[in-house]
Each structure stands twice: as C-alpha cells, then as structure tokens.
Amino acid sequence: MNPLLEADGEFGAHSMGRVNHPTREEQRALVRQWEETGRELDRIRREALRGMPYNWKDVAALLSLGDAWQRPPRTESGLVEMQYWFMRGRVRCEEEMKGTTEA
C-alpha cells in the first residue's frame, strides 16, 4: 500500500485512501495563516529591496532591453479595431437601456 495514503497528519489521509477534509474552523485558520504569511513575505521583500543599492549599470541594462526590441511593423493604425470596440459598447449599452425601460 502507498505509504503516503497511510500517513496520518493534520489534514492527511487515513489507511483507506480517503482524504480527511478540514473543518470550517480549520479552513479559516489556514486562510488566516496564508494571509499572515503573505503579509510577512511582502514585508521581507520590501525590506530587501529597500536595502539594495541603486546600480546605474543594472538600470541601463534593463532599459536597453526595451530599446533593442524590434517589434513587427504596423500594417494598420488600429482604427478599425477601435471602431469595433466602440460598436460593441454601444450595442451593450442599448441592450441595458432597453432592459431598464421594459422593467
């Protein structure tokens, strides 16, 4: 038999292979723990970034990546797509207006 299925833990599985689901209170405790852990990790990350020296060479290297990117040439201005989205918005707005006047 699989030893992982036989292991009993706080949220482990018992020997029949069925998972013991956490209770509502256990779920709430897990969510609280994840939220607290996330806040603590954010704090640690901010402190680490705050303590880093500003390196002009690294900044210049990152900015040069954007300058070096060769995008494909445009074949159109985007006006047709913009008109499409305006039309979709107008149709949706008219449908909503129709729905509110009939109610």
ABEGO torsion letter per residue (X at the ends): XBAAAABBBAABBBAAGBBBBBBAAAAAAAAAAAAAAAAAAAAAAAAAAAABBBBAAAAAAAAAAAAABBBBBBABAGAAAAAAAAAAAAAAAAAAAAAAAAX
